[in-house]
Structures are given as structure tokens and as C-alpha cells.
Amino acid sequence: MPLEVTVEGVEPELRENILATLRLYVYRDSERMQEKNILVLYKESDDDIRAALGPFGYYSPRIESDLKKVGDVWHATYSVDKGRPITVGKMHLEILGEGNEAPYFEKLLGERPFAPGDILFQPFYTKYKAKMLRIAFAEGYLEAKFIEHRLDIYKKRYKANVHLVLELGTRYRFGELHAEQEVITPELLRKYLRYKKGDPYRSVQLFEAQQYLYRSGYFKNVVVRGDTDQIVGEEVAVTIKAEPLDKFNKYVIGLGYASDTGIRATLGWYNRLLNKSGHRLRAALQIGERDSSLQASYEIPVFDPRYEKVATSAAYQDQKWDSTKSKILAAGPAYIYSSAKLKYSLGIEYRNEDYSIGSSRGRSALLVPTFSGSYLFARKDARQTNSQLKRGVLFSVNVRGASEALVSDASFLQVQLDTVAAVSPIDKWRIIGRLTLGATEVDSINDLPPSLRFYAGGDISVRGYGYRTIGSRNSAGDVIGGRYTTVASLELERSLSEYLAAAVFWDVGSATVEKEPDFYQGAGLGGRINLPFGQVRLDLGVPLTDVDGFTVRLHFSITGEF
């Protein structure tokens, strides 16, 4: 039977709640709705409306209603004056039991659901009550319960008092570990658990252990749970179920192009679990027009395997640019720490480099201690995506050196600082700033091989100039690089869609033998395509310093892995 229901006089939120509670409205389309049903539910409408307004603090509404039939259609109209609300008076919030003075409980009691005089919005009361229990359970108080939980509502005085008293009871502790897996050794598995048997039971530690075990790359699936339904004494046993990967070997084929380095192809192999101690092996071959390399590393998890490892690496690299050619053989161990925000490594590397610059030839053998690190200042939702920092600041430092007293052909100390900052002052707009500062303490630039000298110019440096074409020159006009460098960039980017963006940029940079900089500037326009497997970058750069007429240089790069 056709029925129309109209509610007037209240704001949309209250109106929606009234309609969701009003049975005459809820059942209006029912095939069983007949005239007698309409009349019965209409008589009970006031009770439905009062029940809908009560949780919002309105217990004394004035309701005017009308029901009439026009033709074959029934019309029910309600005019609601919600009336004076119930406000909160006294609040008694208390947590009883050993451990009730812990900081998280003190913070919880400080987060009161209401302030005196607030309208009694009952969902706040219900949510706070559930939060008290949730925190207690999470901290190991598995028998926590309310010995008092009530709302005293005084309708005539339009007041309500809140009473919540939680009794904690026994705090349980971690018990035995039952691990159902044969992928890694029990010793390595336990390093992922940041608790010991007998520590207070905290469910968050199980959740974190599950996350890190899955992220380790050793397992296909991981479940970590506390056996709270089989408690022995005051201890909760922990069960870990982990499935091995279907395949431990991962292969990568990559194709790319950059105007700096030309076409390149990459073949990579990554063994994610060489043995039950968690060792890994990586190898990669790159063949390119101007940059080819072969490298391998053997990795061993140490201390806290979530973040720390020791890697022994070896690499061969063959590079060509401008009038310079360089062949490098390098090998050495390093300690590596890597978390979401902080990354650093400390190692020592033996480097043997044969090179030529123009008509001159050279060879360098160096034992180079190195330290590199970076820290990302950014919220979780502003981290890097598609190799781009959305919002935040990334600081990096690289320090390395060598001494003739330690089987090296030369002594030097080099420091390089890099900063990338990104802000989004307006939706879809992003400002990116970059700054690189580098300095080398060495007797002569000729003591350094090309791989340890500073250069500027190219796709990711001063656009508008060729790759590594900015630097001090020798008497023949060949670029020999520098001991000092300063490179800065400012870019304004506009997002056009999920995958496309346009940019304008200004770059400045210098690479000199002496401390006095000799700056070159470039500016231009660019386009970006962000893809799941990589990024396409196209920049048109115009040199602004030391140019003969107007020239435009194309900077293009595309990368991808399959």
C-alpha cells in the first residue's frame, strides 16, 4: 500500500536517525503493510521518535503528527521540536587494580568522553567505554571488566551523570612459543619477536611481529596469535604459523633509456633465502651505451634482522661520458641499517680504477672507508610514491676517504650533503627543492680518479647542459671535474591526473677545483608519467650561462622492470 513519510523541524542527522528508527517508515514498502498495520505503527510513532532522539541527548521532544489518505496514498507527517537537551553534569571515571597508574591509562582517563555541560551524545559514551576495555585487553588485562557502568539521567533537571569504573584484574604474560615453520632457524625467528617469555602480554607486539616476519620476504603467509583461549596459569602461549614462499628466486629484466647514459638493459637475480640462517644473494648485470656493470652482494641478517644486515659486495663498472672513460673494480663489506625513515651504512671498500681523460691516462688503487646515511622527515601518508617525495624533507650525507698509510695511492677526505624538500601548498600543486653541497680535501685533483670527482650537468643535475659537462677543464679543454660542488634546483609541478604531471624548473650548479664556484644556470619545462613499474621523465632545458645563441636540450629518461 503506497505510503509517504515526512519528518520536519530537525537537522538532517537527527532526521536520518528518526527515519531509521521509525517503523512506519522502515516497513513502508513491505508487501504485508495494510491499512490496519499503518494505523497501529502510526500510534507507536511517538515512541519511535523519542527512542531515536534519546541517544542524541533529547529526551523531551514535542511531536505533532498527522496521518491522512489522499486517493490511494497514505501520508504521514511529523513536526518535531527536539526540545531542551540533557547535558552532562558529574563524571566518575576510574580504573582499579595493579598497573592502573601506567601512562596509557592516565592518558585514557584524561581523554574524557564529555566536558561538563556537553550535550549527552550517547555514542561518545559507548565508544569511550569500548576504548577502555580495548586498551586493557591490549595491555594484557584479559579479565578486565566494568564493575560500574551507567548513565544516570534526570529528565526533569535536564542533567546526566556518567559512571564508569573498570577493574583490571590479573595482567597476563607471554608464555611458551609454538612455531609451525621450517623456513628459518628458531634463533632467527625469535629475533623478530621483541619480547621475552615472562614479559607483560601486549597484543600490539604480536601484530608487529607478524608484520615484520611477512616483510622479511622469507614467507608466503604469516599468522602470529596469542592463545588466549588456552591460558596456563598467568601465561599466554604464542603460536606462529608461517608458509614458505613458492619460489625463493626472483628474476628481473629491465629496459631503460636516459639522455645521460643512453639505452640500457638490466638482468637481475635475487635469492631471497639461501639458507635457514636467512642469508641472501643478489646479482645484477647492466649493459648500456655509456654505463655497463656487473655486481653481486651476499647479505646476512644481524642483531635486529628487521633493520640490520651485513653485506659483502663486489662490482665491476665501465663508464663513458664526454672525453672520459673509466673502468672500476670495487669490493668490500658494509654494515647496513634500514628503517622507514632512517637509513645508514658503514663499510670499507677497495677500489681499483683505470681511466682516461682526453689523452691522459691514469690508474688509482684506494682502500676507502665510507659512511652514508639519510633521514626522512615526513608523515606516513607523505612518503615516497613512484620515486617522488609527496611532502617532507629528505636529508642525506656521504663521507668517504683514504690514506696513503693504508695501502692507498692517495689521501683524501670527501663530504657530500644532499637535501630534497617537497611541499604542497595547494591541491594538485607541488614545490620541490633540491640542494647538493660537496667538498674534498686532497692535495691535487689529479690524485682522484673520475668516479670520486664532482661534476654537474645532465638529467638530474643542471638541465640544459650535457651529462657531466660542467666542471673545471684542463689545458686541452677536457672536463676534469672538481673538488667542490654546489647544485640547486627549484621545481613547480602540477598534477594533471593520477599518472600525468607537468613542471617548470630552474637549476644552478658548479663543480670546481678551487673553492670559488663558477655557477651555470638552466631552466625549462617538463612532463612526467608515473607508472606502476617506473617513471617517464621528459624535460626541455635551456642553458642560461655561457651560451652562444638560443639552444634547447632534451632530457629524457624511461625505466621499467618486468
N, C-alpha and C positions, 0 to 999 in steps of 0.2 A: 504494500500500500504506500503510495507516494507520501513522503514526509520531509518537510524542510524545518531546520532548527537554526535560530538566530540568537546569538548572545551579544548584548551590548553593555557599555558602561565600564569595561575593564581593558587594560592594556593587552597587547597580543599574547604575551607569555601566559598571563592568567587565563585568557580566553582559550588558548590551546589546551591548557590543563583541565579547564572545565569541560570542554568538549570531549577530551579523552576519558573523563570520569562519568559524564552524563550518559546514562544507559539509553535514554530515549534517542540520543544521537548515535551512540555506538551501534545499536541494533536497528537503525533506521532502514537499512537495506535488506534486512532479514526476510526471507520468504514466509516466515511464521508470524511476522508482525501484522496483527489485525487490529481492528478498532478498539477492542477491549484491552489489548496489550498497550496500545498507545495511551489510553486513559489511566491505566494503572501506573505506568512508568512516569507519566506526567505528574501524578500526585506525589511521586517519590523524588521529583527533580530537585526540590529544595535541599533534601538530604544529600543528594549527589553533589550539588554545587557547594554546599558547606564543606563536604569532605575534600573537594578539590581545592578550596581556598585555605583550609586549615594549615597544610604544610608551609604555606607562604606567610603565615602569621596572622591571617584574617579569620577570626572565629565568630564575629558578629556581623555578618553581611545582611543587607536588606535586599530582598529579592522580589521583584514584581514580574509575574508571568502571565501569559495569555496563550490559549490554545483554541484554534478555530479551524473549520474546514471550509475551503473555498473550492467549489467544484469537487473534484476527486482528490485534491491535495490537502493534507493537513499542514498547518503552520503553527509551530511552537516558538514563541518569542519570550526572551528573558532579559530583563533590565536589572543589572546587578550593581549595587553600591557596596563595595567591599568593606566599607566601614573602617573603624579605628583599628589599627593593628596591635597585636600583642608584642610588647618589647621585652628584651632580656633584662632581668634585674641582677640577681646573685648568680655566681658560678662557682661550683665546688669541683675542682679538677684535682685528682690526687692519684699517685702511683705508689703502691705499697710493696715492700719486700726488699731483699738484699739486692743492691745494684741500682736502686731507684734514683740515685744521685748521679748516674752516668750522664755525660754531656748530651747524648742524644735524647735522653728522657727529659732533661732540663730544657732543651730546645723545644721538645714537643709540648711541654706544659706552657712554654712561652708563646706558642702558636695557638692561642685561644680561638675557638670557633666563632666567638662573638665578642664584641666590646659592649660594655653597659649602655643600654639604650638602643641597641640594634634591633631591628625587626626580627622576630623569631622565624628564621627561614630553616625549616627542619632538615632539609638535605645537608646543610652545613653541619648540623649535629650528627647526623648519620655518618657522614663522610669522616668527621673527626674521630668518632667512636671506632670506625673500622681502621683508621690510621693508627690509633693507639694499640690495637691488637696486632696489626701487621708488623709494627716496629718491634713489639715484644717478641713475637714469634721469630722474626728475622734475627734477633739477638740471642736466640737460644732459650727463651722462656716459653716452652712449648705447652705449658699448662696454665698460662696466663688467662685470667677470666675477670669479668666485672662482678664485683660484689655489690655495686650500686650503680644503676644507670637509669635515670628517669628525668622527665621534664615535668615540673610542677607548674601547671598553667592555671592562672587565676583570671577567669574571663571578666569578672566584674571590675577588677583593678587593671585589666589590660597588661598584666605582668606575667613573666615566666621565669622560673629559676631552673638552672641546669645542674645536675648532679652526675658526675662520672668518677667512679673510684675503681681503679684497676689493681688487682692483686697479681704480682708477677709469679710467685711460686718458685719452683726449682729452675736453676739455669743449667741446661744440659751442655755436655762437652763432646768434642769429637772422639769417636771410638776407633774401632778397627777399620782398616781399608781393605775392601774386596775389589780387586781389579780383574776384570774379564777382558784381557787383551794380551796378545803375544807379539805386538809390533815393536815396542821398545822395552828396554830393561826396566825393572821395577825402580831402580835407583834414579833413572832419568825421569820416569813418570812422577815420582814423589817431588822432584824439584819444581814441577808445575803447581804443586799444592802449597800454598803459602800459609799453612798451619801445621801444627804438630798434634799428635794424639794427646788429649787432655786439655787442649786449648778450648775456650768457650765456643760453642757451636754457633756459627753465623752463616746463614744461607747464602749471603752475598759471596762468600768465599768459594762456595761450590759453583755458583754461576760464573764467577771469574775463571775458575779452573777449567770449566767446560769451554768457555770462550777461547782461552789461550791454548788448550790442547787441540781444539779444532783449527785454530790459526797456525799451529805449528807446521801444518802441512803433512803430518805423518799419517793422518787418519781420514777415512771417508766420512764417518759419523762418530759423534762422541756424546755420551749421556753421563752426567755426574749427578748423583742424587743422594740425599740423606735418608737412611732407612728409619724414618720417624715412626713407622708402624711396628717396628721390631726393636724397641729400645731395651737395652740391657743395663740395669742399674740406672746410672745417670749419664750414660754414654750413647751417642748416636753413631752407628756404623755408617760408613760411606761406601757406595758401590759405584764403580766406574765401568761402563761398557763402551768399548771402542772398536770400530771396524777398520781393517786396513784399507788402504787405497786399492783400487782396481789395478792401477798401474803406477809404479814409482818413478818411471822415466817419463820426462816431459820434453818434447821437441818443439823448437820454434824456428820458423822460417820468416825472415823479414826482408822487405824491399823498401828502399827509400831513395830520396833524391834531395840534395841541397845545393844551392848555387855555390856554397863554400867548398864542399867536398865532392860534389858530383854524384853519380849513381853509385849505390852500394847495395850489396846483398849480404844477409846475415843468416847463418845457420847455428842454432844453439841447442845444447843438450844439458838437461838438468836432472840429476838423480836426487830425488827428494829424501831417500832413505837408503844409504849404502849398507848400513848395518844397524843392529839393535841399539847401539850407543848413540844413534841419531846423527851420524856423520853424513855429510852431503858432498856431492861433487858437481861442479859446473864447468862447462867448456863452451866457447863461442868462437866462430870463425867469421870474420867480416872481410869481404873483398870489395874494394871500391876503386874509383878512378884515382883518387888522391890520398886515400886513407884505408889501408888494409891492416888487419890484425888477427892474431890468434892468441887466445888467453884461456887460462884454466885456473880453478881455485878449489881447494879442499877445505871444508868447513866443519868445525867441531863445536857443539854447544858446550858452554862452560858456566859455572856459577849459577846464575838465574837464566835458564835457557829461553825464557820468554823474550829476553832482550840482549843477551850476551853470547858472543861466539868468538872463536879464534879461527882465522882463515890464513892459509898459506897459498900464495898466488904466484903465477908465472905468466908472462905475456911477451909477445913479440909484436912490434908495430912498425909499419912502413908508411911514412907520410911525405907528401909533396905539396908545396904551395909556393907561388911566386918563383923565386930563384933558389929556394931552399929545399933540400932533401934530407930526410932523417930516418935512420933505422935504429930502433931501440929494443934492447933485450932487458927485461926487468923481472925481478923475483924477490919475494920476501914474505915474512909473516906479519900479521896485524891482529890486534885485539879490537873488536868492534862492538859498540853498544848502540842499539837502535830501538827507540820507542816512538810513539806517535808524534811527540813534539821535539824530543832531544835525540840527536844522533852524534856520535863521535867515534873516532878510531885513532889508535896509537900503534905505529908499526915502524919497521925498518926495511928498506928496500935497496937492493943492489941494482944499479942502472949502468948499462953499457950502451953507449950511443955513438954510432958512426954518422957523420953528417957532412954536408957541403952547403956553402952559401956562395952562390956565384962560382967563381973559380977557386975559392979557398976550400980546403979540406980540414977536417978535424975529427978527433976521437976523444971520448970522455968516459972515464970509469969512476963511479961515485957510490959510496955507501951512505944512503940518505935516511936518517930518522925523520919521521913525519907525524904530524898531529893535524887532524881535521875534525871540525865539528860544526853543527848547526842547531839552531833553536827556532821553533815556530811559535810566534805569538798569534793565536787565532782561536776562535771558538770552534766547537766541533762541526757546526754547520757551515763554517767558512774555510774549511781545509781545501787542499788542492783537488781539483777535478779536471780531467783532461789536461793534466800538466799545467794547470793555471791556478794561481792563488786567488781565491774569490775575494776575501777580505782578511787582512792581517799583515804581519811583518815576519820575514824570514831572515835571520842573521846567520852568516857562515864565516868561518875562519879556517885558514890553511897555513900551517907553519912547517917548514922543512929546511934542512941544512945539511952540510957535510964538512968534514975536516980532513986536511992533508995528513993529520996524525992518525986517522982511522982509514987507511987504505983507500984514500980518495985522491984524485988528480988535482982537486981544488978545494978551497974552503969558502963556504958561503952560508948566509942565513937569509931566508926569504919569508915574508909575511904577506898574506893576501886576505883582505876583508871584503865580503860581499853582502849587500843588503837588497832585498826585494820587498817593496811595500805596495799594498793594494787597498783601495777604499772604494766604496760605492755610495757616494753622497745622494744619488738619485737612482731610482729604479731603472734597471737596464743599462746604466752607465757605470763605468769603472775607470779609475785613475790608477795607473801602475807606474811606480818609480823604481829605478834600479841604480845602484852605485857600487863600483868596484874600486878599491884602493890597494895598490901593491907596491912593495919596496924590497930591494935585495941589497944586502951588504956583501960586496965581493970586490976584490982588487981590480978586476977588469971584466968587461962584458965578454971578452974572448975566452974567459975561464969557464963560462957557462955554455952548455950545449943548447941548441934552439928550443928543446922541449921545456927548458927551465927559464926561458926569457919571456918577457911580456910583449904582446903585440895587441893591436887594435884594428878594427875594421872587419866588416862581414855581417852575416845574417843575424848574429846575436850580440853584436858589438856596436860599432858606429856604421849604421846603414847609409848607403850612398857611396861606400868605398869597398874595394875588394877585400877578400879574406886575408887578414894579417898584412895588409899593405901600409898600415900606419905604424911607424917606428923609426928609430934612428937608422941612418944609412951609412954605408962605408964609402970610400972614395970612388968606387965603381958604380955607386947608385943603388946597390942591393940593400934591401931592408934587413937589418940585422937584429931588430928587436930592441928591448931596453931593460934597464934595471928597475925602472919605476913606471907605474901606470895609474891612470885615473880614467875611468869610463863611467858616464852617467847617462841615463835615459829617462824620458818622461813620455808616457803614452796615454791617450784618451781613447777608450774603447766603448763602442755602442753595440749592445746585443740586438741582433735583428730577429733571431728566432732561437730555438733550443740549440741549434747547431751552427748558426751563422753569426758573425760579428764583423764590424768594420772599425778601423782605428786610424788615428793620426798620431805621429810621433816626432820627437826631437831627440837626437843623440849627440853626445860630445865625448871625445876621448883623446888620450895621449899615451904614448909609450916611448920613453926617452932613456938615454944612457945617463944623462945628468938629471939633477933633481928638478930643474926648471921645466915645467910642462910645455908642450907645444901642441895646443889643442886643435883638433879637427872637428867640425860640426856637420851634421847631416839631418835631414828632415824628410817627411813623406807621408804617404797614405798606405794603408794595409787592409787585407781581408783575412778572416780566419774561418776555417771549417773544423769544428770539433766532432770527431767520430769516435765510436766505441773502441777502435783499435789504434787510434793515433790522432794526429792533427795535421791539417794542411795550412801552411802559412804563406801568404803572398804579400810582399812589401815592395813598393816603388819608392826608392830613396834618392834624394837629390843631395849631392855634396855642396856644402856651403863655404868651405875653406880651401884655399889654394886650388882653384879650378879655373880652367880656361874655357869659358863659354858655358852654356847650359847643358848639363848631361843628366840622364836618369839611369839608375842602376836597378835591375830587377833582383830581388832576393826571394827565393822560392825554396820551400822545403816540404817534403811529404814523407811520413814514416808510417809503417804498419807492420803488424805481426799476425801470423796465421797459425 
